[in-house]
């Protein structure tokens, strides 16, 4: 190989080495721009889904507890009244139909 034949690849190598930092910077800026555009979409959807699930669970739990809060006392009072009537009926049967009298509120 002659000196002129070696000079041409050497020039190309120097030009490539000179242009490499600019190319790397440009590629890095493009990648950074794409990443910045992608980040809001990457966390926004999981955030919305997570908040929706949390609100659904919270709201459902609250509504269920509210419903139970109103239903249980009503059922308990009904059961207590029914139980008291049954107890009175048993007492009447056990006392051979003797009438129970209230004496001073007892």
C-alpha positions, 0 to 999 in steps of 0.5 A: 500500500502506498502512503496516499492509499493509507491516508484516505482511510486515516482521513475517514477515521479522523472524520469519524472520530471528530463526528462521533461526539456530535452523533452521540449527543444527538442520539442521546438527546433524541432518546431523552426526548422520547423518554420524556414523552413516554414517561407521563403515559407510563405512570399515568395509566397505572395511577388511574387504575390504582386510584380506581381500584382503591376508590372502589374497594374503599367505597364498597367497604364503606357502603357494606359497613353502612348497610350492616350498621343499619341491618344488624340492630334491626335484626337483633331487636326483632330477635330479642322481642321474639326471644322475650315472647318465647320466654314469656310463653315458656314461663306461662307453660311452666307455671301451670297457667298461673297468672303473673302479677306485677308488684311494684314494677317487677 
